[in-house]
Amino acid sequence: MSRRGWALFLAMSVIWGVPYLLIKVAVEETSPVVVVFVRCVVGAVLLLPLTLARGQLRPALRHWRPLLLFTVLEMTGPWLLLSYAEDTLSSSLTGLLVASVPFVAALAARLVGDEERLTPVRLAGMGLGVVGIVALLGFDVEGIALLPVLAVLLVVIGYGTAPLVASRRLDGVPGVAVSSLALVVTALVYAPFALPRTGEVGAASTRAIGALAVLGVVCTALALVLFFALIREVGPQRALVITFVNPAVAVLAGVLLLDEPFTLGLAVGLPLVLAGCVLATRRNTPAPAAVDAPVP
């Protein structure tokens, strides 16, 4: 990847690794549906004025069908399904299931005829990343239930295909416009469930409100803008390799900020995840040009 690509990749790896910590703080005092609703509203309030000021709203709405599909696949569906699944599944099992997103993205790209080849080196990198996540999070299958697992698998399908929709059907639409409209739609879907509970925010501590604010400003508004830039810089398949790094960042944040123990799994898993990401994001070597045989 280029320097810009690596910068965006590292930024997204950190920004979407931190929400695990912030959500853990926020849900101690507010319900999950309120957390999702607030982060969507905060993100929309920041991005929608930019969209309007730049005159991008009407052009973006001309692409309302793929925009709505992206919204359902990336936000509205997954956030509801994850909230349901994590009531039953362990965080380690959920993290391992979500780590299959790059494989789903590669399969989806192959099905739609994407020219990007998934080389043995990149496949090996993905496999190494999964091994690293197993070392980081373990494999806790206690209390496993079929419906929550199916819910996470639907999330994986959404996360794996949404960037493909963005790169193929929304390539000419600014990321700020797509993000703001997607956040507005998702907020409207959650509103009937969240508005009766908004009193929870008023009663929350400064710590919880701060977590909600960072979730909305950094992990939603800024993150979505950077995510679109990353997709356009490196392509949807490589962009989704961040799902290997996000759990590692979440574990490190727990060690540094919540005094969680530095385990052997972290010492072994983190280098494996990083090495896997380097391999999985390598650019393909161009095929050698055919050389015409000399004419006798």
C-alpha positions as CSV (number, residue, x, y, z in Angstrom):
1,M,0.0,0.0,0.0
2,S,1.0,3.6,-0.4
3,R,2.0,5.8,2.6
4,R,-1.5,7.4,2.4
5,G,-3.1,4.0,2.4
6,W,-1.1,2.8,5.4
7,A,-1.9,6.0,7.3
8,L,-5.6,5.5,6.7
9,F,-5.4,1.8,7.5
10,L,-3.6,2.5,10.9
11,A,-6.0,5.3,11.7
12,M,-9.1,3.1,11.1
13,S,-7.5,0.2,13.0
14,V,-7.2,2.4,16.1
15,I,-10.5,4.4,15.7
16,W,-12.6,1.2,15.3
17,G,-10.7,-0.6,18.0
18,V,-11.5,2.0,20.6
19,P,-15.4,1.7,20.5
20,Y,-15.3,-1.6,22.4
21,L,-13.9,0.3,25.4
22,L,-16.2,3.3,25.0
23,I,-19.3,1.1,24.6
24,K,-18.4,-0.8,27.7
25,V,-18.3,2.5,29.6
26,A,-21.5,3.8,28.1
27,V,-23.7,0.8,28.5
28,E,-23.0,0.7,32.3
29,E,-25.4,3.6,32.5
30,T,-27.4,3.7,29.2
31,S,-29.1,1.0,27.2
32,P,-27.4,-0.3,23.9
33,V,-30.2,1.2,21.7
34,V,-29.6,4.6,23.3
35,V,-25.8,4.3,22.7
36,V,-26.4,3.5,19.0
37,F,-29.0,6.3,18.6
38,V,-26.8,8.9,20.2
39,R,-23.7,8.1,18.2
40,C,-25.8,8.2,15.0
41,V,-27.4,11.6,15.9
42,V,-24.0,13.1,16.9
43,G,-22.4,11.9,13.7
44,A,-25.3,13.1,11.5
45,V,-25.3,16.6,13.2
46,L,-21.6,16.9,12.4
47,L,-21.7,15.6,8.8
48,L,-25.1,16.6,7.4
49,P,-24.3,20.4,7.6
50,L,-21.1,19.7,5.6
51,T,-23.1,17.8,3.0
52,L,-25.6,20.6,2.7
53,A,-23.0,23.4,2.6
54,R,-21.1,21.6,-0.3
55,G,-24.3,21.1,-2.3
56,Q,-23.9,17.3,-2.2
57,L,-27.3,16.3,-0.8
58,R,-29.3,16.3,-4.0
59,P,-26.6,14.6,-6.1
60,A,-26.2,11.9,-3.4
61,L,-29.9,11.3,-3.2
62,R,-29.9,10.4,-7.0
63,H,-28.1,7.2,-5.8
64,W,-30.6,6.5,-3.1
65,R,-31.0,2.8,-3.9
66,P,-27.3,1.8,-3.5
67,L,-27.1,4.3,-0.6
68,L,-30.0,2.6,1.2
69,L,-28.4,-0.8,0.6
70,F,-25.1,0.4,2.0
71,T,-26.9,1.8,5.0
72,V,-28.7,-1.4,5.8
73,L,-25.6,-3.6,5.2
74,E,-23.1,-1.4,7.1
75,M,-25.1,0.2,10.0
76,T,-28.8,-0.4,10.5
77,G,-28.8,-4.2,10.2
78,P,-25.5,-5.0,11.8
79,W,-25.9,-2.8,14.9
80,L,-29.3,-4.3,15.7
81,L,-28.1,-7.8,15.1
82,L,-24.9,-7.4,17.2
83,S,-26.9,-5.9,20.1
84,Y,-29.1,-9.0,20.0
85,A,-26.2,-11.5,19.6
86,E,-23.9,-10.1,22.3
87,D,-26.6,-10.6,24.9
88,T,-25.8,-14.3,24.6
89,L,-22.5,-14.9,22.9
90,S,-19.1,-14.2,24.5
91,S,-17.1,-11.3,23.2
92,S,-14.3,-13.7,22.2
93,L,-16.6,-15.8,20.0
94,T,-18.2,-12.7,18.5
95,G,-14.8,-11.3,17.7
96,L,-13.7,-14.5,16.0
97,L,-16.8,-14.6,13.9
98,V,-16.5,-11.0,12.8
99,A,-12.8,-11.7,11.9
100,S,-14.2,-13.7,8.9
101,V,-15.3,-10.4,7.2
102,P,-12.3,-10.2,4.9
103,F,-13.0,-13.7,3.6
104,V,-16.6,-12.8,2.9
105,A,-15.4,-9.6,1.1
106,A,-13.1,-11.6,-1.1
107,L,-15.8,-14.1,-2.0
108,A,-18.3,-11.3,-2.8
109,A,-15.7,-9.6,-5.0
110,R,-15.1,-12.8,-6.8
111,L,-18.8,-13.4,-7.4
112,V,-19.3,-9.9,-8.9
113,G,-16.2,-10.2,-11.1
114,D,-13.8,-8.0,-9.3
115,E,-10.4,-8.1,-11.0
116,E,-8.4,-8.1,-7.8
117,R,-6.8,-11.5,-7.3
118,L,-6.7,-13.1,-3.8
119,T,-3.1,-14.5,-4.0
120,P,-1.8,-17.3,-1.8
121,V,0.3,-14.7,0.1
122,R,-2.7,-12.6,0.9
123,L,-4.7,-15.7,1.9
124,A,-1.9,-16.8,4.2
125,G,-1.9,-13.3,5.7
126,M,-5.7,-13.6,6.4
127,G,-5.1,-17.0,8.0
128,L,-2.3,-15.7,10.2
129,G,-4.6,-12.8,11.3
130,V,-7.3,-15.3,12.4
131,V,-4.7,-17.3,14.3
132,G,-3.6,-14.1,16.0
133,I,-7.2,-13.2,17.0
134,V,-7.6,-16.7,18.4
135,A,-4.5,-16.2,20.6
136,L,-5.8,-12.7,21.6
137,L,-9.3,-13.6,22.5
138,G,-9.4,-17.4,23.0
139,F,-12.2,-19.5,21.7
140,D,-15.0,-19.5,24.3
141,V,-18.0,-21.5,23.0
142,E,-19.7,-21.8,26.4
143,G,-23.4,-20.9,26.2
144,I,-23.3,-21.0,22.4
145,A,-26.8,-20.6,20.7
146,L,-27.7,-21.0,17.1
147,L,-29.8,-17.8,16.6
148,P,-27.2,-15.4,18.0
149,V,-24.5,-17.1,15.8
150,L,-26.7,-16.7,12.8
151,A,-27.2,-13.0,13.7
152,V,-23.4,-12.5,13.8
153,L,-23.0,-14.3,10.5
154,L,-25.5,-11.9,8.9
155,V,-23.5,-9.0,10.4
156,V,-20.4,-10.5,8.7
157,I,-22.2,-10.7,5.4
158,G,-23.2,-7.1,5.8
159,Y,-19.8,-5.8,6.7
160,G,-18.2,-7.9,4.0
161,T,-20.4,-6.6,1.2
162,A,-21.1,-3.0,2.1
163,P,-17.7,-1.7,1.1
164,L,-18.1,-3.4,-2.3
165,V,-21.4,-1.5,-2.8
166,A,-19.6,1.7,-1.9
167,S,-16.7,1.1,-4.3
168,R,-18.8,-0.1,-7.2
169,R,-22.1,1.9,-6.9
170,L,-21.2,5.0,-4.8
171,D,-17.7,5.7,-6.2
172,G,-18.7,9.1,-7.5
173,V,-20.6,10.1,-4.3
174,P,-18.5,11.9,-1.6
175,G,-18.0,9.9,1.6
176,V,-19.3,12.7,3.8
177,A,-22.6,12.7,1.9
178,V,-23.0,8.9,2.0
179,S,-22.1,8.8,5.7
180,S,-24.4,11.7,6.8
181,L,-27.4,10.2,5.0
182,A,-26.7,6.7,6.3
183,L,-26.5,8.1,9.8
184,V,-29.8,10.0,9.4
185,V,-31.6,6.9,8.1
186,T,-30.2,4.7,10.9
187,A,-31.1,7.3,13.6
188,L,-34.7,7.4,12.3
189,V,-34.9,3.6,12.4
190,Y,-33.7,3.6,16.0
191,A,-35.6,6.6,17.2
192,P,-38.9,4.9,18.2
193,F,-36.9,2.6,20.5
194,A,-34.4,5.1,21.8
195,L,-36.5,8.3,22.4
196,P,-38.5,6.9,25.3
197,R,-35.1,6.1,27.0
198,T,-33.3,9.4,26.4
199,G,-33.7,10.3,30.1
200,E,-30.9,7.8,30.7
201,V,-28.4,10.2,29.0
202,G,-29.5,13.1,31.3
203,A,-29.0,10.9,34.4
204,A,-25.6,9.5,33.2
205,S,-22.3,10.5,34.7
206,T,-19.7,12.7,32.9
207,R,-17.7,9.6,32.2
208,A,-20.5,7.9,30.3
209,I,-21.5,11.1,28.5
210,G,-17.9,11.6,27.4
211,A,-17.8,8.1,26.1
212,L,-20.9,8.7,24.0
213,A,-19.5,12.0,22.7
214,V,-16.2,10.3,21.6
215,L,-18.2,7.5,20.0
216,G,-20.3,10.0,18.0
217,V,-17.5,12.4,17.0
218,V,-14.5,10.2,16.5
219,C,-15.7,6.6,16.1
220,T,-18.7,7.5,13.9
221,A,-18.4,10.8,12.1
222,L,-14.6,10.9,11.6
223,A,-14.3,7.1,11.2
224,L,-16.9,6.9,8.4
225,V,-15.2,9.7,6.4
226,L,-11.8,7.9,6.8
227,F,-13.3,4.6,5.9
228,F,-14.6,5.8,2.6
229,A,-11.2,7.3,1.9
230,L,-9.6,4.0,2.8
231,I,-11.9,2.0,0.5
232,R,-11.1,4.3,-2.4
233,E,-7.4,4.2,-1.7
234,V,-6.8,0.5,-1.3
235,G,-10.1,-1.2,-2.4
236,P,-12.8,-2.9,-0.3
237,Q,-10.9,-6.2,0.3
238,R,-7.8,-4.6,1.8
239,A,-9.8,-2.0,3.7
240,L,-11.6,-4.8,5.7
241,V,-8.4,-6.3,7.0
242,I,-8.8,-3.7,9.8
243,T,-11.2,-6.2,11.3
244,F,-8.1,-8.2,12.3
245,V,-6.4,-5.2,14.1
246,N,-9.5,-3.8,15.8
247,P,-9.7,-6.6,18.5
248,A,-6.0,-6.2,19.2
249,V,-6.4,-2.5,19.7
250,A,-9.4,-3.2,22.0
251,V,-7.4,-5.6,24.1
252,L,-4.5,-3.1,24.3
253,A,-6.9,-0.3,25.3
254,G,-8.1,-2.6,28.1
255,V,-4.6,-3.2,29.3
256,L,-3.5,0.5,29.2
257,L,-6.8,2.2,30.3
258,L,-8.7,-0.4,32.4
259,D,-5.7,-2.1,34.1
260,E,-6.6,-5.5,32.5
261,P,-3.8,-8.0,32.6
262,F,-1.1,-8.3,29.8
263,T,-1.6,-11.9,28.9
264,L,0.5,-14.4,27.0
265,G,-2.3,-14.4,24.4
266,L,-1.7,-10.7,23.8
267,A,2.1,-11.1,23.6
268,V,1.7,-13.9,21.0
269,G,-1.4,-12.7,19.2
270,L,-0.6,-9.1,18.5
271,P,2.6,-9.8,16.4
272,L,0.7,-12.5,14.5
273,V,-2.2,-10.1,13.7
274,L,0.2,-7.4,12.6
275,A,2.2,-9.8,10.4
276,G,-1.0,-11.1,8.9
277,C,-2.2,-7.6,8.0
278,V,1.1,-6.8,6.2
279,L,0.7,-10.0,4.1
280,A,-3.0,-9.6,3.6
281,T,-2.8,-6.0,2.3
282,R,0.1,-6.6,-0.1
283,R,-0.4,-5.4,-3.6
284,N,-0.6,-8.1,-6.2
285,T,2.4,-8.4,-8.5
286,P,1.4,-7.5,-12.1
287,A,1.3,-10.4,-14.4
288,P,4.2,-10.4,-16.8
289,A,3.3,-9.1,-20.2
290,A,3.1,-11.6,-23.0
291,V,6.1,-11.6,-25.3
292,D,5.4,-12.3,-29.0
293,A,7.5,-15.1,-30.5
294,P,10.0,-13.9,-33.1
295,V,8.7,-14.2,-36.6
296,P,11.0,-16.6,-38.5
